[in-house]
Amino acid sequence: MSKTVKAWLAVSLFIGGVISLFASSHPDGLEKAGEETGYINKATSYLHSPLPDYTVPGVKSWLSSSMAGLIGVLLTFGVFWLMGKWLAHRNK
């Protein structure tokens, strides 16, 4: 893995694990519109979320949100890193 990729991964982990703690707790535009129209009470979910509301179930406090950010960054990085490896191997 190149130094550039490692540096961007470190920056992403910092943003996901630390800076994300300063995000607004107010609902975004779509969620607010759903609350105002009453749609959010009727909405159903077809998939179970492993990290509901950007928290790790069973972990309390700010650590839960930080861990959810780190897990999200690592999962996203891992998926795209593996896809890149597979595509590079496939094109040889």
VOTOR-131410 format. One record per residue: z, x, y of N, C-alpha, C, O in turn; residue in one letter. Coordinates in steps of 0.1 Angstrom, whole numbers, plus 5000, padded with zeros to 4 digits. Each point is the difference from the previous one (the first is absolute). Layout:
{atom {Z,X,Y},{Z,X,Y},{Z,X,Y},{Z,X,Y},"a"} ...
END
This chain:
{atom {5000,5009,4988},{5000,4991,5012},{5000,5009,5012},{5008,5010,5001},"m"} {atom {4983,4987,5009},{4999,5009,5012},{5012,4998,5009},{5008,4990,4999},"s"} {atom {4993,5020,5010},{5011,4999,5010},{4999,4988,5009},{5010,4994,5004},"k"} {atom {4977,5003,4999},{4998,4988,5009},{5005,4987,4994},{5006,4992,5006},"t"} {atom {4991,5007,4981},{5004,4988,4993},{5015,4999,4999},{5006,4990,5002},"v"} {atom {5000,5022,4995},{5015,5000,4999},{5006,4997,5014},{5010,4993,5001},"k"} {atom {4984,5012,5010},{5006,4997,5013},{4998,4985,5003},{5010,4994,5005},"a"} {atom {4979,5000,4992},{4998,4986,5003},{5010,4991,4991},{5005,4990,5005},"w"} {atom {4997,5015,4983},{5009,4992,4991},{5014,5001,5006},{5008,4990,5000},"l"} {atom {4996,5022,5005},{5014,5002,5006},{5001,4991,5012},{5010,4993,5002},"a"} {atom {4980,5006,5007},{5000,4992,5012},{5001,4985,4996},{5008,4992,5005},"v"} {atom {4985,5004,4985},{5000,4986,4995},{5014,4997,4994},{5005,4989,5002},"s"} {atom {5001,5020,4991},{5013,4997,4994},{5010,4999,5011},{5009,4992,4999},"l"} {atom {4990,5016,5012},{5009,4999,5011},{4999,4987,5007},{5010,4993,5003},"f"} {atom {4977,5002,4999},{4998,4988,5007},{5005,4988,4991},{5007,4991,5005},"i"} {atom {4990,5009,4982},{5004,4990,4991},{5015,5000,4997},{5006,4989,4998},"g"} {atom {5001,5022,5002},{5014,5001,4997},{5009,5000,5012},{5012,4995,4999},"g"} {atom {4983,5009,5013},{5009,5001,5012},{4995,4991,5011},{5008,4992,5005},"v"} {atom {4980,5010,5000},{4995,4993,5011},{5000,4985,4997},{5002,4992,5009},"i"} {atom {4995,5004,4979},{4999,4986,4997},{5013,4993,5002},{5000,4987,5001},"s"} {atom {5011,5020,4999},{5013,4993,5002},{5001,4994,5014},{5009,4992,5003},"l"} {atom {4983,5013,5006},{5000,4995,5014},{4990,4989,5002},{4998,4995,5012},"f"} {atom {4996,5000,4978},{4990,4989,5001},{5007,4987,5004},{5012,4998,4997},"a"} {atom {4981,4993,5010},{5006,4988,5004},{5004,4991,4988},{4993,4999,4990},"s"} {atom {5018,4994,5012},{5005,4991,4989},{4994,4986,5003},{5003,4991,4991},"s"} {atom {4991,5007,5020},{4994,4987,5003},{4987,4997,4992},{4994,5010,4997},"h"} {atom {5003,4978,5000},{4988,4997,4991},{4988,5004,5008},{4999,4999,5012},"p"} {atom {4990,5005,4980},{4987,5002,5006},{4994,4987,5004},{5005,4989,4998},"d"} {atom {4983,5012,5008},{4993,4988,5005},{4997,4990,4990},{5002,4988,5002},"g"} {atom {4993,5016,4986},{4997,4990,4990},{5012,4994,4994},{5001,4987,4998},"l"} {atom {5010,5020,5000},{5013,4995,4995},{5006,4990,5010},{5005,4990,4997},"e"} {atom {4994,5014,5016},{5005,4991,5011},{4993,4987,5000},{5006,4989,5002},"k"} {atom {4981,5012,4998},{4991,4988,5000},{5004,4991,4988},{5000,4988,5001},"a"} {atom {5002,5018,4987},{5004,4992,4988},{5013,4994,5002},{5002,4988,4995},"g"} {atom {5008,5018,5011},{5013,4994,5003},{4999,4989,5010},{5006,4989,4998},"e"} {atom {4985,5012,5012},{4999,4990,5010},{4993,4987,4995},{5003,4989,5004},"e"} {atom {4987,5013,4987},{4993,4989,4995},{5006,4994,4987},{4996,4989,4996},"t"} {atom {5014,5018,4999},{5007,4995,4988},{4993,5004,4987},{5004,4996,4989},"g"} {atom {4985,5011,5012},{4992,5005,4989},{5008,5009,4991},{4999,5000,4988},"y"} {atom {5009,5008,5018},{5008,5011,4992},{5009,4994,4990},{5003,5006,4990},"i"} {atom {5002,4982,5013},{5009,4993,4990},{4992,4994,4988},{5006,4998,4989},"n"} {atom {4981,5000,5012},{4992,4995,4990},{4993,5011,4992},{4994,4997,4990},"k"} {atom {5006,5015,5015},{4992,5011,4994},{5006,5004,4987},{5012,4999,4997},"a"} {atom {4979,5004,4994},{5004,5005,4986},{4994,5014,4998},{4990,5004,5006},"t"} {atom {5017,5003,4986},{4996,5014,4997},{4995,5000,4985},{5007,4995,4991},"s"} {atom {4982,5011,5007},{4995,5000,4986},{5004,5013,4993},{4999,5001,4988},"y"} {atom {5004,5009,5020},{5004,5013,4994},{5015,5003,5005},{5003,4997,5011},"l"} {atom {5004,5010,4980},{5014,5004,5003},{4999,5013,5008},{4993,5009,4996},"h"} {atom {5014,4992,5015},{5000,5013,5008},{5011,5009,4994},{5011,4996,4999},"s"} {atom {4985,5016,4998},{5010,5010,4995},{5009,5005,5012},{5012,5004,4997},"p"} {atom {4984,4995,5015},{5008,5004,5012},{5000,4988,5010},{4993,5002,5010},"l"} {atom {5014,4987,4987},{5000,4989,5010},{5005,5003,5013},{5011,5007,5001},"p"} {atom {4982,4989,5010},{5004,5003,5013},{5003,5014,5003},{5009,5004,5008},"d"} {atom {4983,5005,4986},{5001,5015,5002},{5014,5005,4997},{5005,5008,5008},"y"} {atom {5001,4987,4982},{5013,5005,4995},{5000,5003,4985},{4991,4995,4993},"t"} {atom {5018,5013,5003},{5002,5003,4985},{5011,4991,4995},{5011,5001,5005},"v"} {atom {4986,4990,4986},{5010,4991,4995},{5012,5007,4994},{4998,5010,4993},"p"} {atom {5014,4986,5010},{5012,5006,4995},{5006,5011,5009},{5011,5005,4998},"g"} {atom {4981,4999,5012},{5005,5011,5009},{5002,4993,5014},{4991,4994,5005},"v"} {atom {5021,5008,5000},{5003,4994,5013},{4999,5011,5011},{4999,5012,4998},"k"} {atom {5000,4983,5015},{5000,5008,5012},{4987,5006,5003},{4990,4996,4994},"s"} {atom {5009,5012,5016},{4988,5006,5004},{4993,5008,4990},{4987,5002,5000},"w"} {atom {5020,5003,4990},{4994,5008,4989},{4990,4993,4992},{4990,5005,4996},"l"} {atom {5012,4982,5003},{4990,4991,4993},{4987,5000,5006},{4990,5001,4993},"s"} {atom {5009,4997,5020},{4988,5000,5008},{4993,5014,4999},{4988,5001,4999},"s"} {atom {5020,5009,5003},{4994,5014,5000},{4994,5003,4986},{4989,5005,4999},"s"} {atom {5018,4991,4990},{4995,5002,4987},{4987,4992,4997},{4991,5005,4994},"m"} {atom {5009,4983,5011},{4988,4992,4999},{4988,5007,5007},{4989,5000,4994},"a"} {atom {5013,5005,5017},{4989,5007,5007},{4996,5013,4993},{4988,5002,4998},"g"} {atom {5021,5005,4996},{4997,5012,4993},{4992,4997,4987},{4990,5006,4996},"l"} {atom {5015,4983,4997},{4993,4996,4988},{4986,4995,5003},{4991,5003,4992},"i"} {atom {5007,4990,5019},{4987,4995,5003},{4990,5011,5003},{4989,5000,4996},"g"} {atom {5016,5010,5012},{4992,5012,5003},{4996,5008,4987},{4988,5003,4998},"v"} {atom {5022,4999,4993},{4997,5007,4988},{4991,4993,4991},{4991,5006,4993},"l"} {atom {5011,4981,5005},{4991,4992,4992},{4985,5000,5005},{4991,5002,4992},"l"} {atom {5008,4996,5021},{4987,5000,5006},{4993,5014,4999},{4988,5001,4996},"t"} {atom {5019,5009,5006},{4995,5014,4999},{4996,5002,4985},{4989,5005,4998},"f"} {atom {5020,4992,4993},{4997,5002,4986},{4987,4993,4995},{4992,5005,4993},"g"} {atom {5007,4982,5011},{4988,4992,4996},{4987,5007,5005},{4991,5002,4992},"v"} {atom {5009,5001,5021},{4988,5006,5005},{4998,5014,4996},{4988,5005,4999},"f"} {atom {5022,5003,4998},{4998,5013,4995},{4994,5000,4986},{4991,5007,4997},"w"} {atom {5014,4984,4995},{4995,4998,4986},{4985,4995,5000},{4992,5004,4993},"l"} {atom {5006,4987,5017},{4986,4995,5001},{4990,5011,5004},{4989,5001,4995},"m"} {atom {5016,5008,5014},{4992,5011,5005},{4997,5010,4988},{4989,5005,4999},"g"} {atom {5022,4998,4993},{4998,5008,4989},{4990,4994,4990},{4992,5008,4994},"k"} {atom {5010,4980,5003},{4991,4993,4991},{4985,5000,5004},{4991,5003,4993},"w"} {atom {5007,4994,5020},{4987,5000,5006},{4994,5014,5000},{4988,5001,4997},"l"} {atom {5020,5009,5006},{4994,5014,5000},{4996,5004,4986},{4990,5006,4998},"a"} {atom {5018,4990,4992},{4997,5004,4987},{4988,4992,4995},{4992,5006,4993},"h"} {atom {5007,4982,5011},{4989,4991,4996},{4986,5005,5006},{4990,4999,4993},"r"} {atom {5011,5007,5019},{4987,5005,5006},{4996,5013,4995},{4989,5005,5004},"n"} {atom {5019,5002,4988},{4996,5014,4995},{4989,4999,4989},{4996,5010,4995},"k"} 
END
